[in-house]
Amino acid sequence: MHYSVSAVLLFLLLAGEGAALAQSPESSVGLSVRRIELVSDDAQPSVEVAVSPGLSTVFLFDSEVSREGLILEGRERFAMVDAGLNTLRLVPSEKISAGERLKLTVRFLDGAAPASSTFVLVSHPARSEALVEVYRRRRGVETYQEEARQARIEAERCREENERLRAERSAPDGLTGLISTAVLSKRGVGFRDLTEGVTPAPGGAAVKQYVYAYRATRRVAVEVTFMSRGDAQPWTAVGAMLRGKANDELKVLQVWQSGPVAPGSGVQRVVVEAEAAFESPQGSFTLKLWDADGRRTVTLGNVTFP
């Protein structure tokens, strides 16, 4: 099934109307380096750390930790728990539920205060903190310089993102806007029907009906129509991830949904638009959608682009 270019353009125009749910872009696979400084008294609050199924989170300590004193709640939900003298690598498995909170307690060997520290691992369907540096002693000036450098990089990224958003907002609506922002090239928009080829994960928050993929200049989009599974609670996607087999991700620009997926609501459309660093992303991707609290997700595998 192939639509004409005019039909695809109509889709792009319609996708800009209605109830739009914009997703703030996040970093690729993991967040930037997290640095945590522990205090010497017992008032140290538990620090939350984001983890995600299949993605590594590595703790790096400036003091040696006790392997025997490691306490991990729900250890059976992790595919890997690799503890060293100064490191701890965690890889959650698919058994961990989105939004689940598990306590991690580590104990230090040198007898100095604090003798232990507790972290709360918060499961996210697609995002994790890749590296967490934990300090009990005074940090060196080099770590502060590196932190300042990363802050400057993040500030520059935010500045560029704001400029892009301003440019797109000031552009005309409709077809003229697609041309003026160079989203539409002379070759038009590529289209592919993925309905039969995608592989939905069991137990998703909604049932997919149709799946279409689009490609324009430096942009790709996936359109999915959903029906309710009969749950009493409506479902609305607020975030999305498009990840390749090598854990490479496309930068998601926005998530749009025509309305909540709920009993009696009929079919609803979800459109995920992403930025492609190269003209035609190669290979298959996994599309994951989640709601506001991250607990109810939809996962579709084998998503390819024309």
C-alpha positions in Angstrom: 0.0 0.0 0.0 1.6 3.3 -1.1 0.1 6.8 -0.6 0.7 9.6 -3.1 3.0 12.5 -2.1 -0.1 14.8 -1.7 -1.6 12.3 0.8 1.6 12.2 2.8 1.8 16.0 2.8 -1.8 16.1 4.1 -0.8 13.8 6.9 2.1 16.2 7.9 -0.2 19.1 7.8 -2.8 17.4 10.0 -0.2 16.2 12.4 0.5 19.9 13.3 -3.1 20.4 14.5 -5.1 19.1 17.4 -3.8 18.1 20.7 0.0 18.3 20.6 2.1 16.8 23.3 5.7 18.0 22.8 8.5 16.0 24.3 11.6 17.7 25.5 14.6 16.1 23.8 16.7 14.0 26.1 20.2 12.7 25.6 20.8 9.6 23.7 21.2 6.3 25.5 22.2 7.5 29.0 22.2 10.8 30.8 25.5 12.7 31.3 27.8 11.9 34.2 26.1 12.3 37.6 28.2 13.4 40.6 27.0 12.8 44.1 28.7 14.1 47.2 27.9 12.3 50.5 27.7 14.0 53.8 29.3 12.5 57.0 26.2 12.6 59.2 23.1 10.3 59.1 20.9 13.0 57.6 22.0 12.0 54.1 18.8 11.5 52.0 18.5 8.6 49.6 19.5 9.7 46.1 17.3 8.7 43.2 19.1 7.2 40.1 17.4 6.4 36.9 17.8 2.9 35.4 16.3 1.2 32.4 16.0 -2.4 31.1 19.0 -3.5 29.1 21.0 -0.4 29.8 24.1 -0.2 32.0 24.3 2.0 35.0 27.8 2.2 36.5 28.6 3.5 40.0 32.1 4.7 40.6 33.1 5.2 44.2 36.2 7.1 45.5 36.4 4.6 48.4 36.5 0.9 48.4 33.1 -0.8 49.0 32.2 -4.1 50.6 31.0 -6.7 48.1 29.4 -8.7 51.0 27.7 -5.6 52.3 26.0 -4.8 49.1 22.2 -4.9 49.5 20.1 -4.7 46.3 16.3 -4.9 46.6 14.8 -7.1 43.8 18.1 -8.5 42.7 16.3 -11.0 40.6 15.1 -8.1 38.3 18.7 -7.5 37.2 20.4 -9.3 34.4 23.8 -8.2 35.7 25.1 -7.1 39.1 28.9 -6.8 38.8 30.6 -5.4 42.0 34.2 -4.4 42.2 36.3 -2.7 44.8 35.4 0.8 43.6 32.7 0.1 40.9 29.3 -1.4 40.6 27.6 -2.1 37.3 23.9 -2.8 37.1 21.9 -3.9 34.1 18.1 -4.3 34.8 16.3 -7.0 32.9 12.9 -6.9 31.4 11.5 -8.2 34.7 11.7 -4.7 36.2 8.6 -2.6 35.8 8.5 1.0 34.7 8.3 3.3 37.7 9.4 0.6 40.1 11.6 1.9 42.9 14.3 -0.4 44.4 16.7 0.4 47.2 20.5 -0.1 46.8 22.7 0.1 49.9 26.5 0.0 49.7 28.9 -0.2 52.7 32.4 1.3 52.7 35.5 -0.6 54.0 37.6 2.2 55.5 35.5 2.9 58.6 35.1 6.6 57.8 31.8 8.4 57.9 29.4 7.8 56.3 29.8 4.1 56.7 27.1 3.3 54.1 24.9 5.0 51.5 21.5 4.2 50.2 20.3 5.0 46.6 16.8 4.5 45.1 16.9 3.0 41.7 13.9 4.3 39.7 13.0 2.3 36.6 12.3 4.3 33.4 11.1 2.5 30.2 13.9 4.0 28.1 16.3 6.3 30.0 19.1 5.6 32.4 22.0 7.3 34.1 25.0 5.7 32.5 27.7 6.8 35.0 27.3 7.9 38.7 30.4 9.1 40.5 30.0 9.0 44.3 32.3 11.0 46.5 32.9 10.8 50.3 36.0 12.9 50.3 36.6 16.4 49.1 36.5 16.5 45.3 39.5 17.6 43.4 39.5 20.8 41.3 39.6 18.6 38.1 36.1 17.2 38.7 34.7 20.7 39.2 36.4 21.8 36.0 34.9 18.8 34.1 31.5 19.5 35.6 31.7 23.1 34.5 32.8 22.0 31.0 29.8 19.7 30.7 27.5 22.5 32.0 28.8 24.7 29.2 28.1 22.0 26.6 24.6 21.5 27.9 23.9 25.2 27.9 25.1 25.4 24.3 22.9 22.5 23.4 19.9 24.2 25.0 20.7 27.5 23.2 20.8 25.7 19.8 17.6 23.9 20.6 15.9 27.2 21.6 17.0 28.8 18.3 15.6 25.8 16.4 12.3 26.0 18.2 12.1 29.8 17.6 12.9 29.4 13.9 10.2 26.7 13.5 7.6 28.7 15.5 8.2 31.8 13.3 7.9 29.8 10.1 4.6 29.9 8.2 2.0 27.2 8.7 1.1 24.4 6.3 3.0 23.4 3.1 4.8 26.8 3.1 6.3 26.1 6.5 7.6 22.7 5.4 9.3 24.3 2.5 10.7 27.3 4.4 12.2 25.1 7.1 13.7 22.7 4.5 11.9 19.8 6.0 10.4 19.1 2.5 12.9 18.6 -0.3 12.3 18.3 -4.0 12.1 14.5 -3.6 9.0 14.9 -1.4 8.3 12.5 1.5 9.0 8.8 1.5 6.3 6.4 2.9 6.3 2.8 4.1 3.4 0.7 5.5 4.8 -1.3 8.5 1.6 -2.7 9.7 2.4 -6.3 9.0 6.1 -6.2 9.8 6.2 -4.6 13.3 6.3 -6.8 16.3 4.4 -5.5 19.3 5.6 -6.5 22.8 3.0 -8.4 24.8 1.0 -6.6 27.5 1.2 -3.1 26.0 -1.1 -0.3 27.2 -2.9 -0.2 23.8 -3.5 -2.4 20.7 -1.9 -1.2 17.5 -4.0 -1.2 14.3 -1.8 0.4 11.7 1.8 1.6 11.6 3.2 3.9 8.9 6.7 5.3 8.5 7.7 8.5 6.8 11.0 10.2 5.8 11.6 13.7 4.7 14.8 15.8 4.7 16.6 15.2 8.0 13.3 14.0 9.6 11.6 10.7 10.0 8.2 10.0 11.6 6.2 7.0 12.7 2.4 7.0 12.8 0.6 4.4 14.9 -3.2 4.0 15.3 -4.2 2.5 18.6 -7.4 1.0 20.1 -8.0 0.5 23.8 -7.4 -2.9 25.4 -10.5 -2.3 27.5 -8.8 -0.7 30.5 -10.8 1.8 32.4 -7.9 4.2 32.6 -7.3 6.3 29.5 -3.7 6.2 28.1 -1.8 9.1 26.5 1.7 8.9 25.2 3.9 11.7 26.5 7.4 10.4 25.7 9.0 8.2 23.0 12.2 6.5 22.1 13.5 5.2 18.8 16.5 2.9 19.4 18.5 0.9 16.9 20.0 -2.5 17.4 23.4 -1.0 18.3 21.7 1.2 21.0 21.9 4.2 18.8 19.0 6.5 19.2 17.2 9.0 17.0 16.6 12.4 18.6 12.8 12.6 19.2 11.5 16.1 18.4 7.9 15.7 19.4 5.1 13.3 20.2 1.6 14.0 19.0 -1.6 12.2 19.9 -5.1 12.8 18.5 -6.7 11.9 21.9 -6.5 9.6 24.8 -6.8 5.9 24.1 -9.8 4.8 26.2 -12.8 2.5 26.0 -15.3 3.9 23.6 -12.9 6.4 22.2 -12.4 4.6 18.9 -9.1 4.6 17.1 -6.5 7.3 18.1 -3.4 8.3 16.3 0.1 8.8 17.7 2.8 10.4 15.7 6.5 10.4 16.7 8.8 12.7 14.8 12.5 12.4 15.1 15.6 14.0 13.7 17.8 11.8 11.5 21.5 12.8 11.5 21.8 11.0 8.2 19.3 11.1 5.4 18.0 7.5 5.6 18.4 5.7 9.0 19.5 2.2 8.3 18.3 -1.1 9.9 15.4 -1.6 12.2 14.5 0.4 15.3 12.4 -0.2 18.4 9.7 2.3 19.1 8.8 2.7 22.8 6.0 5.0 24.0 5.2 5.7 27.7 2.6 7.7 29.6 3.1 10.5 32.2 4.2 8.2 35.1 6.1 5.8 32.8 4.3 2.7 34.1 2.1 2.0 31.0 4.1 1.5 27.9 3.8 0.4 24.3 6.8 -1.2 22.5 6.9 -1.9 18.8 9.9 -3.7 17.2 11.2 -3.9 13.6 10.4 -0.3 12.7 12.2 0.7 9.5 12.2 3.8 7.4 11.9 4.3 3.6 
